[in-house]
Amino acid sequence: DTKHFSDYELVVRVWNPINNWYQPREKLFLLFLLIVDNVQQDFHQHILVKVAN
């Protein structure tokens, strides 16, 4: 779904690649996307690892 993909791109952009962490609110938003959209499961796993690290 193009709309969902755009939402994921937004989350990736707010992620800070230098410090490798998310703001708590952004992390909650990311986890929300992981729950509500089970289409991009491979992408989910990749981003979930990013959050865990």
N, C-alpha and C positions, 0 to 999 in steps of 0.2 A: 504494500500500500504506500503510495507516494507521500501521503500526509504523515503516516507513522514514520517513514524514513526521514522526513524533514524534522520531526520531533527528535529523533535520535541524533541527527546532525547538530541540533541545538545543544543537546546535552554534551556531546563531544567537544563542542566549541567552548563551553563554560568550564570544562575540565582544564586544570592548570598542568600542562605537560612538564613544566620546569620543576615544580614542587611535588607533582604526582599525587594530588589529593583534590577532593571535591569539598565545596562548602556543604554543611549539613543539610541545608534546604535543598540544594541541588542533588545531593545524594538521595534524599527521600524522593525527589521527583524522578530520578533515574530508576530507583527501585519500583516506583509506581508504574513506570513504563515497562519494566520487566514483568510485572504482574499482569497488566491489562492487555499486553500484546504478545501472544505466543506464536507469532508467525516467524519472526527473525530469531529463531532460537540459537543459532550459531553465534549471531552477533550478541545476543544476550549473554552467553557464556563468556565471550571475550571481554565485554564491558564489566561484567560482574567480577571477573578476576582483577580488572583495573581498580575497582572500588575496594576490593578486599586487600589489595596491596597498598 
